[in-house]
Amino acid sequence: MAERIEFSGSLYSADAVKQAVEAFAHLGKFELESADDRVAVVLSDPDPEVADVLLDELANHVLALTVQSRG
């Protein structure tokens, strides 16, 4: 079963979302979907050891990268 999280372009950097997905790629299968002013991440086949927190940690990483990029 796939899980999905969406990031608003008015709050988060699309580049930060892509970088976070690349950093977490070894922990599951991620797909990016872009539409209008948002980027969605769809996760399937997560590593069972981190499955329950993976999207939360991904979101934290996206936030950190966004803040870092905006100085």
Summary of the structure (lengths in Angstrom):
residues: 71
radius of gyration: 11.5
end to end distance: 37.1
largest distance: 37.1
contacts: 190
relative contact order: 0.27
helix: 44%
strand: 28%
